[in-house]
Amino acid sequence: MIETPNALLYKPNIEEYNPSVIACFCISDDWNEQSLLKLKEKTDAYFLVGIQTPDSELVSFDIVEGIVECQSEDVSQVVKLLNISQRGLIGIDVNDIKNLFERSRSYKFIQIHITDEFETDMVKTTAHELVDQLPKGLNVEGLLVGMESSESLSINHTSYIIDFLEKSIVGDELYKYYCTSISDEANSFRLRMIYAEAH
């Protein structure tokens, strides 16, 4: 039996709609309310997430659960983050992601990717560099962090990242989720994050 992906990216006017739990689409691809309704129905998706790049204007659709802002080259990385697995050291499910988007509809994406021999310093450096990308004094309402490594992360490495992020990120009522996954790239460590600013 083929497992349904948790997240897939779709283009408008496709002929075959492969099923997914979270149907992602680029706002710049000229979607409208009708085509998004069709997308949700044909993919049997639990909910829709729009990806906004700098070359697209924000368009509000009632049917869309959430929006993630990112650079054009990061679209596939957003989808990979949302395509969570319950098999890692830390597993979450799509209901956790839906809860995040119910807290806040709009998120921003950042990431750090290091390709080098895997060691503890690499994990620490990556965590610090990820936090450095956040605006100073930011009050965060919700976040999802994905830790992807070419080898299984130890509990110590995972704990360090979570502890460091939670000490560094300010949020009055912070909703936070973490997940881990294995990369098929050699000597690779990547942190991906979507975060919502509190209003």
trRosetta pair geometry for C-beta under 8 A, 3 or more apart (Angstrom, degrees):
i j d omega theta_ij theta_ji phi_ij phi_ji
4 19 5.0 -54 -131 109 115 109
4 20 6.3 169 173 -113 94 34
4 21 6.3 111 124 -40 115 85
5 8 5.2 96 84 -53 136 97
5 18 7.8 42 22 130 114 116
5 20 4.9 -29 78 -118 90 95
5 21 7.3 -135 106 11 49 84
5 83 5.8 -30 -179 -137 100 113
6 20 6.9 37 126 -170 13 89
6 21 4.8 -35 -145 43 51 123
6 22 5.9 21 153 15 68 102
6 82 6.8 -154 118 137 103 69
6 83 4.8 145 64 -144 96 51
6 84 5.5 -68 94 44 167 62
6 85 7.6 -148 -6 -71 136 48
6 94 5.7 -169 -153 -71 105 109
7 20 6.0 72 -139 176 16 130
7 21 7.0 -56 -61 63 51 83
7 22 4.2 -22 -98 71 84 109
7 23 7.9 -173 -145 -76 60 15
7 24 5.6 44 -175 -21 101 117
7 49 7.6 -21 -135 36 117 131
7 79 5.3 -170 127 -164 117 71
7 80 7.9 -147 78 -73 124 11
7 82 3.9 89 -64 107 164 102
7 83 4.0 -116 45 -70 96 73
7 84 7.8 68 -6 1 113 63
8 18 6.3 -139 -164 86 175 108
8 20 3.9 -152 11 -61 106 153
8 22 7.8 154 20 82 55 64
8 23 6.7 -21 64 -121 83 55
8 24 6.6 -166 91 30 34 91
8 43 7.5 -153 58 -148 122 137
8 79 7.0 37 -145 -163 17 124
8 83 7.6 77 -59 -89 48 117
9 24 4.8 -45 -98 86 62 108
9 25 7.0 134 -158 -92 64 35
9 26 7.4 35 -163 -30 110 88
9 51 7.7 -24 -121 4 107 142
9 75 6.9 78 -116 151 151 106
9 76 7.1 -81 -16 -103 150 61
9 79 4.9 -67 -46 -88 103 151
10 14 6.3 -109 -165 4 90 142
10 17 7.3 13 -125 -130 133 82
10 23 5.9 -7 -2 -170 131 96
10 24 6.9 150 12 75 76 52
10 25 5.3 -38 65 -88 87 90
10 39 5.8 151 98 -144 159 122
10 43 7.1 -104 -64 -62 147 144
11 14 5.4 110 70 -53 83 106
11 25 7.7 146 -91 -135 23 88
11 26 8.0 -1 -104 29 64 102
11 29 6.0 -139 -142 -158 66 148
12 25 7.7 69 -53 -153 76 127
12 29 5.4 166 -4 142 102 109
12 30 6.2 -84 16 82 156 81
12 31 5.6 -172 -72 -89 120 71
12 35 5.4 9 -132 172 107 150
13 35 7.9 -40 -46 -138 60 132
14 17 6.5 122 93 -76 116 65
17 39 7.0 -179 -127 -139 131 54
17 42 3.7 82 47 133 167 116
17 43 4.9 -113 167 -69 113 72
18 43 7.1 23 88 -124 40 91
19 43 5.3 139 -127 -169 45 61
19 44 5.1 -10 -133 45 109 108
19 45 7.7 -178 -162 -64 65 62
20 23 5.6 134 72 -80 112 64
20 43 5.5 -22 34 177 76 122
20 45 5.8 8 82 -98 75 94
21 45 6.4 97 169 -143 18 65
21 46 4.9 6 -175 4 74 114
21 94 4.9 -109 142 -79 138 162
22 45 6.4 79 -130 -158 13 109
22 46 6.6 -37 -73 53 57 97
22 47 6.2 -12 -119 70 72 75
22 48 7.6 137 -167 -113 62 21
22 49 5.7 12 178 0 108 116
22 82 5.3 -106 92 157 153 123
22 83 7.7 -140 53 -80 116 57
22 94 6.2 -169 -43 -136 104 119
22 97 6.8 -40 -75 107 145 148
23 39 5.5 159 155 149 151 107
23 40 6.2 -151 33 -94 147 57
23 43 4.8 118 -84 75 127 157
23 45 3.8 -77 -17 -80 107 160
23 47 7.6 -152 30 106 79 32
23 48 5.1 -32 73 -107 96 73
23 49 7.4 165 82 25 45 68
24 48 7.7 148 -91 -163 28 60
24 49 5.0 -24 -105 72 76 96
24 50 7.7 150 -157 -99 61 17
24 51 6.0 40 -178 -27 104 112
24 78 7.2 159 -152 111 150 105
24 79 5.2 -146 49 -102 162 95
24 82 6.6 133 -62 64 130 152
25 29 6.3 -109 176 48 93 131
25 31 5.6 59 142 -49 145 151
25 36 7.2 -131 30 -109 158 92
25 39 6.8 -16 -54 -167 138 170
25 48 6.9 -14 11 -166 108 105
25 49 7.8 157 24 84 64 51
25 50 5.9 -33 71 -113 83 63
25 51 6.9 -168 91 19 32 86
26 29 4.6 96 76 -17 93 107
26 50 7.7 85 -147 -165 14 69
26 51 5.1 -44 -102 70 58 101
26 53 6.6 -6 -153 -5 107 112
26 56 7.1 -176 166 -47 85 155
26 75 6.2 -16 -86 -133 113 141
27 31 7.0 -89 -133 31 42 108
27 50 5.0 60 -64 179 95 116
27 51 6.7 -149 -8 76 81 44
27 52 4.9 8 15 -97 137 70
27 53 7.5 -171 47 18 93 70
27 56 4.4 132 91 154 102 149
27 57 7.6 -127 137 71 126 43
27 58 7.0 -21 177 -119 167 39
27 59 5.9 164 -161 29 114 98
27 67 7.6 22 -52 -135 132 107
28 52 8.0 117 -32 -140 85 48
28 53 5.8 -41 -19 45 132 107
28 55 5.5 42 -110 96 145 93
28 56 3.6 -117 -68 -75 85 117
31 35 5.2 -137 -152 83 73 121
31 36 5.4 75 167 -58 122 95
31 39 7.7 -27 -140 -18 127 144
31 50 7.8 -141 51 -114 144 109
31 61 7.7 -41 113 -54 113 154
32 35 5.3 86 49 15 70 101
32 36 7.0 -138 95 -5 32 93
33 36 5.8 -62 -148 39 28 110
33 37 6.4 33 154 -23 65 105
33 61 5.6 174 -96 -139 76 103
33 62 7.4 28 -126 33 117 88
33 63 6.5 129 -148 3 78 121
34 37 5.7 -51 -150 31 31 113
34 38 6.6 30 151 -17 63 105
35 38 5.5 -51 -150 37 36 115
35 39 6.3 44 148 -26 65 102
36 39 5.3 -45 -145 31 36 117
36 40 6.5 37 155 -18 65 101
36 48 6.1 54 -170 -138 107 171
36 61 5.8 53 39 175 168 157
36 63 5.2 153 120 79 122 137
36 64 6.8 -56 -172 -61 151 89
37 40 6.0 -54 -151 35 30 109
37 41 6.3 25 153 -15 64 111
37 63 6.0 -137 -77 -93 71 166
38 41 5.8 -60 -146 41 30 110
38 42 5.8 20 161 -14 69 113
39 42 6.2 -60 -136 41 23 103
39 43 6.0 2 170 0 63 117
39 45 7.2 0 135 9 80 134
39 48 6.9 82 99 -104 120 125
40 43 6.6 -68 -138 47 20 96
40 45 5.1 -94 -137 53 62 105
40 47 7.9 -12 -126 -138 114 24
40 48 5.7 -76 -80 -49 105 114
40 63 6.5 -124 -24 171 148 126
41 44 7.6 12 177 -72 28 46
45 48 6.2 84 112 -68 145 68
46 94 6.0 104 55 138 156 142
46 98 7.0 -81 133 -73 123 131
47 65 3.9 24 174 -25 128 147
47 66 7.7 59 138 7 126 90
47 98 6.0 128 7 -109 147 101
47 101 7.3 177 129 74 153 154
48 61 7.9 -41 97 96 139 129
48 63 6.1 38 32 129 139 89
48 64 4.9 -82 97 -118 110 63
48 65 5.8 146 60 7 56 87
49 64 7.1 105 -114 -166 20 92
49 65 6.2 -46 -76 64 66 96
49 66 5.0 -13 -120 70 87 91
49 67 7.3 166 -167 -91 68 24
49 68 6.3 25 171 -5 114 106
49 82 6.5 -145 42 -119 161 163
49 101 7.3 -120 -98 -92 100 148
50 59 8.0 -130 -167 64 163 83
50 61 7.2 124 -46 31 140 117
50 64 5.0 -3 -19 -152 110 146
50 66 7.4 -161 32 101 70 45
50 67 4.8 -21 72 -109 99 76
50 68 7.5 176 90 25 50 65
51 67 7.7 157 -94 -160 20 61
51 68 5.4 -23 -113 68 68 93
51 70 6.4 -34 -166 31 100 109
51 75 5.5 102 142 -133 154 89
51 78 5.6 141 -116 84 125 156
51 79 7.8 -52 -60 -53 146 85
52 56 5.5 -134 -150 80 69 117
52 58 5.8 2 -122 -94 148 78
52 67 5.6 26 -14 -178 117 108
52 68 7.0 178 24 84 77 39
52 69 4.8 -33 75 -101 104 68
52 70 7.5 127 72 22 55 59
53 56 5.4 80 55 9 71 105
53 69 7.8 146 -88 -156 25 60
53 70 6.5 -36 -96 78 70 65
53 71 6.7 48 -141 -178 89 21
53 72 4.5 69 -159 -82 141 69
53 75 6.7 -41 -67 -68 121 107
54 71 6.8 1 -12 -124 108 56
54 72 6.8 -76 32 -35 89 92
55 72 6.5 30 7 -74 113 123
56 59 7.9 -76 165 -4 103 96
58 67 7.0 45 -138 -163 103 162
60 64 7.8 -144 -165 46 46 121
61 64 4.3 81 75 -6 102 110
64 67 6.8 53 140 -61 131 81
65 98 6.8 -60 -175 -132 150 75
65 101 4.7 57 147 136 99 148
65 102 7.9 -41 -168 -62 100 64
65 105 7.5 -156 153 -134 43 82
66 100 7.7 21 -91 103 157 89
66 101 3.6 -97 -57 -129 127 122
66 105 5.4 -162 -116 -162 62 54
66 106 7.2 180 -162 -75 75 28
66 107 6.5 19 175 3 119 107
67 105 6.2 41 16 145 88 83
67 106 5.0 -11 66 -111 103 71
67 107 7.1 173 90 29 54 67
68 78 5.2 152 113 -154 146 136
68 107 4.8 -21 -109 75 74 100
68 108 7.3 139 -163 -110 64 15
68 109 5.4 54 172 -41 108 110
68 194 5.6 -60 -127 -126 115 132
69 106 7.3 28 -18 -174 104 92
69 107 7.1 -165 20 97 74 47
69 108 4.8 -26 63 -111 104 69
69 109 6.6 -162 85 11 50 82
70 74 4.2 -116 166 87 122 119
70 75 6.4 162 86 -78 128 48
70 77 7.4 -168 -170 68 154 101
70 78 5.3 -142 -15 -53 157 128
70 108 7.4 140 -73 -166 60 56
70 109 3.8 -11 -87 51 108 127
71 74 4.7 82 59 5 81 110
72 75 6.5 -19 -170 -27 40 107
74 77 4.7 -57 -165 42 72 119
74 78 6.2 80 137 -29 87 92
74 109 5.9 174 134 110 137 131
74 111 6.6 167 -136 15 122 125
75 78 5.9 -52 -157 27 33 112
75 79 6.8 28 150 -14 65 104
76 79 5.6 -53 -152 37 38 113
76 80 6.3 42 149 -22 68 104
77 80 5.4 -48 -146 35 36 114
77 81 6.5 40 153 -22 64 101
77 109 7.2 140 99 167 104 136
77 111 5.7 -71 161 -30 148 162
77 192 5.9 -168 167 -113 102 131
78 81 5.8 -54 -154 32 31 112
78 82 6.5 21 153 -10 65 108
78 109 5.1 -74 -91 -95 101 159
78 192 7.8 179 -95 -173 38 130
78 194 7.2 74 -135 -72 89 118
79 82 5.9 -60 -147 43 32 106
79 83 6.0 32 153 -23 67 110
80 83 5.6 -56 -141 37 30 111
80 146 7.5 -179 120 113 85 166
80 148 7.7 -8 146 -60 124 156
80 192 7.1 158 89 -33 100 169
81 84 7.5 3 161 -66 43 80
81 109 7.5 -180 20 -132 154 114
81 144 6.7 121 163 114 114 116
81 146 4.6 -154 -130 -3 81 143
81 192 4.3 -132 -85 120 120 140
81 193 7.9 -167 -135 -65 149 10
81 194 6.6 144 123 -21 150 104
82 97 6.4 93 -142 -142 81 154
84 91 7.6 128 158 -157 105 64
84 92 5.6 -41 165 70 154 88
84 93 7.2 -170 94 -119 126 21
84 94 7.2 175 48 -72 113 60
84 97 6.9 -178 0 -45 134 126
84 146 7.3 -140 -102 -100 86 115
84 179 5.0 -84 -142 -144 110 175
84 181 7.8 -141 -144 -57 52 122
85 88 5.7 102 86 -20 102 94
85 91 6.6 -77 115 -124 56 96
85 179 7.2 136 49 176 61 125
85 181 5.6 105 30 -103 121 104
86 91 3.6 74 -153 -176 52 136
86 92 7.3 -136 -98 55 73 20
86 93 6.1 8 -76 -78 116 83
87 91 6.4 102 3 -92 19 128
88 91 5.5 152 50 -72 74 75
88 179 6.0 105 51 178 142 74
88 180 3.5 -179 165 80 136 81
88 181 5.2 -84 -73 -75 133 46
88 182 7.4 -180 -104 -23 94 74
89 152 7.0 121 -48 -171 112 93
89 153 5.9 -102 7 70 148 95
89 155 7.1 -167 -168 -86 137 64
89 158 5.8 -130 106 -62 144 159
89 180 4.5 11 39 47 91 152
90 147 7.9 67 40 35 118 114
90 158 6.6 158 -21 -165 118 140
90 178 5.1 3 121 106 156 94
90 179 5.5 -144 100 -121 93 35
90 180 5.0 99 36 -3 82 98
91 179 6.5 49 -125 -132 30 93
91 180 7.9 -68 -64 41 54 78
92 96 4.2 -70 180 44 115 156
92 97 7.3 119 126 -38 121 80
92 144 8.0 -128 64 -139 160 105
92 177 5.1 53 -96 -174 164 121
92 178 7.5 142 -32 70 124 35
92 179 5.1 -96 16 -74 102 110
93 96 5.8 116 59 2 54 97
93 97 7.9 -113 116 3 40 90
94 97 5.3 -51 -153 38 48 112
94 98 6.1 52 147 -23 72 101
95 98 5.4 -49 -145 37 35 114
95 99 6.4 44 151 -25 64 101
96 99 5.6 -49 -152 31 32 116
96 100 6.9 38 148 -22 61 99
96 144 8.0 124 129 -107 104 113
96 177 5.0 121 160 -112 126 150
97 100 5.5 -46 -156 27 37 116
97 101 6.7 28 151 -10 66 104
97 144 6.7 24 -109 -90 81 153
97 177 7.4 -116 -75 65 57 163
98 101 5.9 -59 -150 42 35 105
98 102 6.3 39 150 -23 67 106
99 102 5.5 -54 -148 34 32 114
99 103 6.7 36 152 -22 63 101
99 175 6.9 -146 130 -175 102 142
100 103 5.8 -57 -159 30 33 112
100 104 7.3 -41 166 45 65 80
100 107 7.7 24 147 -68 117 138
100 142 4.8 152 -149 164 84 139
100 143 7.9 -123 -137 48 127 6
100 144 5.9 -35 -90 -46 167 111
100 175 6.0 179 -109 117 69 127
100 177 6.6 -89 -61 7 124 127
100 194 7.9 92 152 94 147 116
100 196 7.6 161 176 -8 91 128
101 104 7.2 -83 -139 76 32 48
101 105 6.2 51 -169 -118 77 45
101 107 7.9 -77 -96 -23 76 119
103 141 6.1 -178 145 144 115 110
103 142 4.7 122 89 -51 139 142
103 175 5.1 -157 -52 17 170 152
103 196 7.0 160 105 60 101 154
104 107 6.9 114 104 -66 110 78
104 141 5.0 108 -41 92 138 136
104 142 5.3 -169 22 24 115 122
104 196 3.6 134 89 175 153 160
104 197 8.0 157 -158 52 157 41
106 196 6.3 120 85 -126 57 98
107 142 7.5 -73 -97 87 108 101
107 144 8.0 1 -150 21 156 101
107 194 4.1 38 157 172 137 108
107 195 6.2 141 -155 65 88 20
107 196 5.0 -65 -96 -67 72 82
108 194 6.8 162 76 -152 32 64
108 195 5.9 -27 57 61 83 75
108 196 7.7 144 10 -89 73 39
108 197 7.7 34 2 -24 117 95
109 192 7.2 -17 -163 -171 96 91
109 193 7.1 157 -150 87 50 51
109 194 5.2 -28 -91 -95 71 79
110 130 6.5 133 117 -155 115 76
110 133 4.5 156 -163 114 146 145
110 134 7.2 -128 11 -67 163 67
110 192 7.8 166 90 -155 44 48
110 193 5.3 -10 61 62 84 99
110 195 7.5 -12 15 11 105 109
111 130 7.5 -29 -152 -115 23 98
111 190 6.4 2 -176 -175 111 97
111 191 6.4 175 -151 91 63 56
111 192 4.5 -13 -103 -106 107 66
111 193 6.9 172 -81 19 56 68
112 126 4.9 167 107 -156 130 79
112 129 4.7 116 -116 98 150 114
112 130 4.8 -109 -4 -69 124 81
112 133 7.5 -163 -56 -20 99 133
112 190 6.9 177 89 -148 52 54
112 191 5.1 14 49 49 93 97
113 188 7.1 -20 -167 -162 93 94
113 189 7.5 163 -153 87 48 47
113 190 4.4 -4 -107 -106 80 96
114 122 5.6 -168 106 -164 148 102
114 125 7.0 79 -70 92 159 116
114 126 5.5 -114 -3 -80 126 110
114 188 7.5 152 85 -154 51 46
114 189 5.1 -9 61 61 96 93
114 190 7.5 -177 24 -77 59 52
115 185 7.0 -77 -110 147 109 126
115 186 8.0 64 -156 91 101 63
115 187 5.5 77 -172 109 69 93
115 188 5.3 -18 -105 -98 78 70
115 189 8.0 176 -84 23 35 63
116 119 7.9 -58 115 18 105 94
116 122 5.8 -166 73 -107 115 132
116 187 5.8 -135 91 168 11 112
116 189 7.9 -45 45 18 79 105
117 122 7.7 -165 87 -43 52 144
117 187 5.8 -44 -84 -132 32 118
118 122 6.2 -114 -144 51 43 149
118 149 6.9 80 -122 -169 132 111
118 150 6.5 -141 -56 56 130 102
118 151 5.7 -130 24 29 174 118
118 187 6.3 -147 -35 -133 79 60
118 189 6.4 123 -115 -48 89 116
119 122 5.1 106 58 -1 67 104
119 123 7.8 -130 103 -3 42 87
120 123 5.7 -55 -159 32 40 112
120 124 6.5 35 150 -15 71 106
120 157 6.9 -139 -120 -95 72 95
120 160 8.0 83 -160 10 93 169
121 124 5.6 -56 -148 40 36 111
121 125 6.0 38 155 -22 70 107
122 125 5.8 -52 -142 37 28 112
122 126 6.3 30 157 -20 62 108
122 189 5.6 120 140 30 117 151
123 126 5.9 -58 -150 35 26 111
123 127 6.5 26 154 -18 63 107
123 153 7.8 117 -111 -135 133 105
123 157 4.8 -109 -132 -150 166 103
123 160 6.4 83 128 81 124 133
123 161 6.5 -94 176 -61 102 102
123 189 6.6 -109 -86 -174 63 156
124 127 5.9 -57 -150 35 31 110
124 128 6.4 27 155 -16 66 108
124 160 6.7 -62 -86 150 79 137
124 164 7.7 149 -136 -65 68 162
125 128 5.9 -60 -150 39 30 109
125 129 6.2 25 156 -17 67 110
126 129 5.8 -57 -143 39 29 109
126 130 6.4 34 156 -24 64 104
126 189 5.8 -115 -49 119 160 116
126 190 7.8 -151 -156 -127 141 17
126 191 5.3 141 153 -7 112 119
127 130 5.9 -52 -150 30 29 113
127 131 6.7 24 155 -13 62 106
127 160 7.1 -135 -24 126 163 91
127 161 4.9 -154 -93 -123 127 74
127 164 4.8 66 153 87 139 147
127 165 6.7 -110 -159 -53 104 84
127 191 6.7 123 -88 -57 52 162
128 131 6.0 -59 -153 38 32 108
128 132 6.4 37 150 -26 65 107
128 164 7.4 -74 -67 171 64 142
129 132 5.4 -49 -147 31 35 119
129 133 7.1 43 153 -27 61 96
130 133 6.1 -53 -166 20 35 112
130 134 7.9 37 142 -24 61 96
130 165 7.7 -27 95 -97 125 104
130 191 4.8 -59 -71 98 145 138
130 193 6.3 106 -174 -6 122 132
131 134 5.8 -45 -166 16 47 114
131 164 7.4 -113 -37 143 140 100
131 165 6.8 -164 -75 -113 109 64
131 168 4.5 -26 -136 141 146 152
131 169 7.1 -128 -124 -59 100 84
134 138 5.3 -109 167 27 104 145
134 140 7.8 -44 -151 -62 138 123
134 169 7.0 -169 -93 -108 179 90
134 195 7.2 0 -112 53 112 163
135 138 4.6 108 72 -59 87 113
137 170 7.6 -29 -161 39 34 145
138 169 7.7 -40 87 -147 103 76
138 170 6.7 154 86 52 56 99
138 195 7.9 61 145 133 141 139
138 197 6.2 -93 -162 -115 98 96
139 170 5.6 -62 -108 109 56 103
139 171 6.2 121 -175 -107 62 49
139 172 6.6 17 -169 -15 116 92
139 197 6.7 77 72 -165 66 72
139 198 4.3 -67 120 45 102 116
140 143 5.8 3 169 -41 135 113
140 169 5.3 -22 22 176 143 109
140 170 6.5 129 14 77 85 52
140 171 4.3 -60 73 -77 76 111
140 174 5.9 43 96 -118 93 106
140 195 5.3 -53 -137 -172 119 116
140 196 6.8 107 -163 71 70 51
140 197 6.6 -65 -107 -109 49 42
140 198 6.4 76 128 -20 6 94
141 171 6.3 165 -86 -145 21 112
141 173 7.2 12 -144 76 69 77
141 174 6.9 -169 -165 -114 19 53
141 175 6.8 8 148 23 64 93
141 196 4.7 -53 60 98 103 102
141 197 6.7 47 0 125 99 15
141 198 4.0 135 -60 -81 94 75
141 199 7.7 -25 -46 3 140 65
142 174 7.0 157 -90 -163 36 56
142 175 4.1 -11 -111 65 92 102
142 176 7.1 -171 -153 -72 52 47
142 195 7.0 172 91 -151 50 51
142 196 4.6 21 49 35 89 115
143 169 7.0 -35 -9 171 156 164
143 174 7.2 -11 12 -171 99 102
143 175 7.5 160 23 89 52 62
143 176 5.2 3 60 -117 89 79
143 177 7.4 -162 100 35 55 63
143 193 6.0 -11 -168 -167 109 102
143 194 6.7 172 -148 87 59 51
143 195 4.3 -8 -101 -104 97 82
143 196 7.3 -152 -67 17 57 68
144 176 7.8 169 -82 -158 37 50
144 177 4.8 -10 -113 68 77 101
144 178 7.7 173 -160 -83 52 30
144 179 7.5 3 -175 6 93 104
144 193 6.9 162 82 -149 51 54
144 194 5.1 12 47 48 97 94
145 161 7.6 -173 141 147 143 117
145 162 8.0 171 72 -98 144 69
145 165 6.5 -52 -58 -127 164 172
145 176 7.5 3 2 -169 103 94
145 177 7.4 177 27 92 65 53
145 178 5.0 -15 67 -112 97 76
145 179 7.5 171 90 27 53 62
145 191 6.6 -17 -167 -168 98 94
145 192 7.1 156 -156 82 48 52
145 193 4.9 -11 -103 -100 75 89
146 178 7.8 160 -86 -161 31 53
146 179 5.3 -19 -112 70 73 93
146 180 7.5 152 -163 -96 60 24
146 181 6.5 -5 -173 11 105 111
146 190 7.8 -1 107 110 94 93
146 191 7.2 155 80 -157 56 45
146 192 4.3 -2 54 56 105 102
146 193 7.5 -163 21 -71 68 44
147 153 5.9 10 131 -40 129 161
147 158 6.6 -179 61 -114 166 81
147 161 6.1 111 -90 92 137 170
147 178 7.1 16 -7 -174 106 98
147 179 7.3 -172 26 93 73 44
147 180 4.8 -25 70 -109 99 75
147 181 7.4 157 84 25 52 63
147 190 7.8 157 -158 85 37 55
147 191 6.0 -11 -105 -105 64 74
148 180 7.5 156 -83 -164 41 52
148 181 4.8 -17 -107 71 85 93
148 182 7.2 96 -156 -170 73 3
148 183 4.8 91 157 -58 101 99
148 188 7.4 -24 120 124 93 106
148 189 7.4 159 90 -155 58 40
148 190 4.5 -10 63 61 103 100
148 191 7.8 -175 25 -78 73 29
148 192 7.1 31 -1 -2 113 105
149 152 7.1 129 84 -117 118 7
149 153 5.1 124 17 -58 146 90
149 180 7.6 -22 14 -164 100 97
149 182 6.7 -46 73 -122 62 51
149 183 6.0 -134 114 7 11 104
149 188 6.9 172 -151 96 39 67
149 189 5.0 5 -111 -111 83 76
149 190 7.6 -167 -72 26 46 64
150 182 7.3 59 -148 -168 21 74
150 183 4.9 -54 -78 69 58 104
150 184 7.9 39 -123 174 78 3
150 185 5.9 -94 -86 87 108 61
150 186 5.6 85 -147 -144 152 25
150 187 5.8 -28 23 -25 159 13
150 188 4.5 107 -45 41 108 77
150 189 7.2 -82 3 -60 83 60
151 182 7.6 9 -129 -133 11 96
152 182 6.6 -32 -79 -90 64 107
153 157 4.8 -122 -168 83 92 126
153 158 5.0 105 131 -56 125 94
153 180 5.5 -119 33 -145 128 136
154 157 4.7 99 54 6 81 99
154 158 6.9 -149 92 -2 43 88
155 158 5.7 -58 -146 42 32 111
155 159 5.9 33 156 -21 67 109
156 159 5.8 -55 -143 38 26 110
156 160 6.3 31 156 -24 62 104
157 160 5.7 -53 -150 30 29 113
157 161 6.7 27 155 -17 63 104
158 161 6.0 -56 -153 34 31 109
158 162 6.4 24 155 -13 66 109
158 178 7.8 124 -170 148 99 140
158 180 6.5 -50 -107 -71 124 136
159 162 5.9 -59 -145 42 31 107
159 163 5.9 29 159 -18 68 111
160 163 6.0 -60 -144 40 25 108
160 164 6.0 22 160 -18 64 111
161 164 6.0 -60 -146 38 25 109
161 165 6.2 21 159 -16 64 110
161 178 7.9 138 105 -142 112 137
161 191 7.2 -170 -151 -104 133 129
162 165 6.0 -58 -145 38 27 108
162 166 6.1 19 160 -14 64 112
162 178 5.9 -48 -96 -65 108 165
163 166 6.0 -63 -145 41 26 106
163 167 6.3 22 158 -16 64 109
164 167 6.0 -60 -148 38 29 107
164 168 6.0 14 159 -12 65 118
165 168 5.9 -69 -141 44 27 105
165 169 5.6 3 172 -4 70 118
166 169 6.6 -53 -117 43 25 96
166 176 7.4 167 -94 89 95 177
169 174 7.0 115 118 -129 110 153
169 195 7.8 -133 -146 -127 137 141
171 174 2.9 90 96 -72 141 106
171 176 7.9 152 50 -50 158 108
171 198 6.6 144 -138 -35 77 129
172 198 6.3 106 22 -137 103 170
173 198 8.0 121 45 -110 75 133
183 188 4.6 -92 103 86 155 125
183 189 7.9 -150 5 -90 143 29
183 190 6.6 106 -74 15 140 112
185 188 3.7 54 95 -25 111 152
